[in-house]
Amino acid sequence: MNNTILMVGAGSYLPEKVLTNDDLSAFVDTDDAWIKQRTGIHQRHMVADGELTSDMAVAAANDALSAAGLTSDDIDIIIVATTTPDDTFPSTASTVQHKLGSYQAFAFDIQAVCAGFIYALGVGESLLRSGKGRRALIIGAESFTKILDWSDRTTCVLFGDGAGAVVLEVADTPAQDWGVLSTVLHTDGRYRDILYVDGGPSSSKTVGHVRMRGQDVFKHAVEKLSSSMNEVIADAGHTPTDIDWLIPHQANIRIIDGIQKKLGLPPEKVVKTVAQHANTSAASIPLALSAATRDGRVKSGHLLAFEAIGGGLSWGASLVRYGRP
Ligand code: UT7
């Protein structure tokens, strides 16, 4: 590797409105006990009327820039991972660029659903490594509640809205074992039908709603996420015991606990926000990272492990030594 690509700041934004499981059970045939027991979710945040995915992305980006001690003028690349863009086009990233005033940056969206943050991280890292810029904003932002079928209790209780962001930076001098150490990305389109949205510009000219065969996704999640974690750990020359924090995609507490056990990590090394945030798709990892940097758990120099899986199926993992050396 010729460059070191550091992760120098994290930030997030959550909409003000909170919907608890009890709130949901007023209009969905479900109950708090079922949701908590099967998923670990207690509540989710919901965008306000008129609040857009790009608004949340900008708030998270500003928070990450301030954590990194940078301004929007310092950014050369903006990548927004989202499945719930403001519009079919232009990209939400171009709106974010305009709202940030980062006109020197090029900007585009990535669509890998719940794995979107890992994909955006991998692409951003590669662009920086190949000299396309000095700093990149990697944002995951979702208004996922906008694509839910509120009459389908098997999906509508699982998701929430929010945004998270990180800043990547090419180090002035290469630093061994710092920054993004390894990232793996995988897709298997044969499983398209176990998690998808039943609409789109080309198929139906509608936005569509989330459809999922939950048990099938569950089985793939535990197996594929633990194997891709093992891939990045081995590729970076580390062992699971080196990991300071596992910061997983927050879909279901049982999936998170299953992976923690498979990796042999102590439970206290796992950052869990699924209870408060529910599944925020591409936003879930940077939201969890931001929570853990803000409360002082994640510190500069810590070894972080990220993993996520979503529709596609698309999945991946990344190992990062956080902060500036
Ligand atoms: O981020 C993208 C990746 N997505 C995921 O990782 C999601 C993976 N899957 C899951 O997290 C779980 O499969 C679910 C949470 C979606 C479902 O949990 P489960 O333990 O697999 O439940 P199930 O689908 O087997 O359903 C068990 C029962 C069913 O009733 P019967 O047939 O046993 O009478 C469902 O109808 O629970 C019922 N059920 C509900 N009951 C109350 C399903 N949804 C609900 C609900 N409230 N919201």
Boltz pocket constraint, residues with backbone or C-beta under 6 A from the ligand:
constraints:
  - pocket:
      binder: B
      contacts: [[A, 29], [A, 30], [A, 31], [A, 34], [A, 35], [A, 38], [A, 39], [A, 114], [A, 153], [A, 154], [A, 155], [A, 157], [A, 213], [A, 214], [A, 215], [A, 216], [A, 217], [A, 218], [A, 221], [A, 251], [A, 252], [A, 255], [A, 279], [A, 281], [A, 309], [A, 310], [A, 311]]
      max_distance: 6.0
